[in-house]
Protein backbone atom coordinates (compact mmCIF):
# COMPACT_ATOMS: atom_id res chain seq x y z
CA UNK A 1 0.00 0.00 0.00
CA UNK A 2 1.32 3.44 -0.89
CA UNK A 3 2.25 5.91 1.80
CA UNK A 4 -0.47 8.47 2.21
CA UNK A 5 0.26 12.11 2.85
CA UNK A 6 -0.11 13.50 6.39
CA UNK A 7 -0.86 17.12 7.30
CA UNK A 8 2.05 19.31 8.29
CA UNK A 9 2.31 20.93 11.69
CA UNK A 10 1.47 24.35 10.24
CA UNK A 11 -1.72 23.05 8.68
CA UNK A 12 -2.80 21.55 12.00
CA UNK A 13 -2.01 24.82 13.83
CA UNK A 14 -4.05 26.84 11.31
CA UNK A 15 -6.95 24.40 11.58
CA UNK A 16 -6.75 24.60 15.38
CA UNK A 17 -6.82 28.42 15.25
CA UNK A 18 -9.81 28.26 12.88
CA UNK A 19 -11.55 25.94 15.33
CA UNK A 20 -10.90 28.39 18.16
CA UNK A 21 -12.19 31.25 16.02
CA UNK A 22 -15.38 29.31 15.25
CA UNK A 23 -15.76 28.53 18.95
CA UNK A 24 -15.57 32.22 19.81
CA UNK A 25 -17.97 33.05 16.96
CA UNK A 26 -20.47 30.51 18.22
CA UNK A 27 -20.22 31.92 21.76
CA UNK A 28 -20.63 35.58 20.81
CA UNK A 29 -22.34 35.30 17.45
CA UNK A 30 -25.88 36.24 16.63
CA UNK A 31 -26.66 38.50 19.56
CA UNK A 32 -28.76 40.91 17.50
CA UNK A 33 -29.83 38.60 14.70
CA UNK A 34 -33.09 37.43 16.24
CA UNK A 35 -34.42 34.35 14.43
CA UNK A 36 -31.34 34.08 12.23
CA UNK A 37 -29.23 33.13 15.23
CA UNK A 38 -30.17 29.47 14.75
CA UNK A 39 -29.05 29.56 11.11
CA UNK A 40 -25.73 31.15 12.11
CA UNK A 41 -25.19 28.58 14.87
CA UNK A 42 -25.91 25.66 12.53
CA UNK A 43 -23.54 27.11 9.92
CA UNK A 44 -20.76 27.45 12.49
CA UNK A 45 -21.39 23.92 13.75
CA UNK A 46 -21.23 22.58 10.18
CA UNK A 47 -17.93 24.38 9.57
CA UNK A 48 -16.51 22.95 12.80
CA UNK A 49 -17.69 19.46 11.84
CA UNK A 50 -16.02 19.72 8.43
CA UNK A 51 -12.75 20.88 10.00
CA UNK A 52 -12.81 17.97 12.39
CA UNK A 53 -13.64 15.49 9.67
CA UNK A 54 -11.21 16.69 7.07
CA UNK A 55 -8.17 17.46 9.19
CA UNK A 56 -8.34 15.94 12.66
CA UNK A 57 -9.65 12.63 11.32
CA UNK A 58 -7.34 13.14 8.31
CA UNK A 59 -10.05 12.33 5.79
CA UNK A 60 -8.70 15.05 3.48
CA UNK A 61 -5.67 12.84 2.88
CA UNK A 62 -7.50 9.52 2.56
CA UNK A 63 -9.31 8.03 -0.39
CA UNK A 64 -12.29 5.92 -1.24
CA UNK A 65 -14.07 3.65 1.16
CA UNK A 66 -12.77 5.22 4.37
CA UNK A 67 -14.41 8.54 3.48
CA UNK A 68 -17.66 6.82 2.58
CA UNK A 69 -17.79 4.85 5.83
CA UNK A 70 -16.98 7.93 7.91
CA UNK A 71 -19.72 10.01 6.27
CA UNK A 72 -22.36 7.26 6.37
CA UNK A 73 -22.67 7.50 10.15
CA UNK A 74 -23.57 11.18 9.98
CA UNK A 75 -26.01 10.69 7.12
CA UNK A 76 -27.72 8.03 9.24
CA UNK A 77 -27.78 10.38 12.24
CA UNK A 78 -29.28 13.16 10.10
CA UNK A 79 -31.95 10.75 8.85
CA UNK A 80 -32.87 9.74 12.40
CA UNK A 81 -33.06 13.37 13.56
CA UNK A 82 -35.19 14.24 10.52
CA UNK A 83 -37.63 11.41 11.24
CA UNK A 84 -37.76 12.34 14.93
CA UNK A 85 -38.49 15.96 14.05
CA UNK A 86 -41.21 14.94 11.59
CA UNK A 87 -42.83 12.77 14.26
CA UNK A 88 -42.65 15.53 16.85
CA UNK A 89 -44.08 18.20 14.55
CA UNK A 90 -47.03 16.00 13.53
CA UNK A 91 -48.22 15.22 17.04
CA UNK A 92 -51.26 16.91 18.53
CA UNK A 93 -52.15 17.42 22.15
CA UNK A 94 -54.53 14.76 23.44
CA UNK A 95 -55.78 15.40 26.97
CA UNK A 96 -55.62 12.48 29.38
CA UNK A 97 -58.87 10.51 29.72
CA UNK A 98 -59.28 11.32 33.42
CA UNK A 99 -59.68 15.04 32.64
CA UNK A 100 -63.28 16.18 32.51
CA UNK A 101 -63.62 17.46 28.98
CA UNK A 102 -67.34 18.14 29.25
CA UNK A 103 -67.00 20.87 31.86
CA UNK A 104 -69.18 23.84 31.08
CA UNK A 105 -68.07 27.32 31.97
CA UNK A 106 -70.79 29.89 32.60
CA UNK A 107 -70.30 33.62 32.53
CA UNK A 108 -71.88 35.37 35.49
CA UNK A 109 -72.17 39.18 35.15
CA UNK A 110 -71.20 39.82 38.76
CA UNK A 111 -68.39 37.30 39.15
CA UNK A 112 -66.94 36.51 35.73
CA UNK A 113 -66.39 32.99 34.46
CA UNK A 114 -67.41 30.07 36.72
CA UNK A 115 -67.54 26.35 36.24
CA UNK A 116 -71.11 25.21 35.72
CA UNK A 117 -72.75 22.68 38.01
Secondary structure, 3 states (H helix, E strand, C coil): CCCCCCCCHHHHHHHHHHHHHHHHHHHHCCCCCHHHHHHHHHHHHHHHHHHHHHHHCCHHHCCCHHHHHHHHHHHHHHHHHHHHHHHHHCCCCCCCCCCCCCCCEEEECCCEEEECC
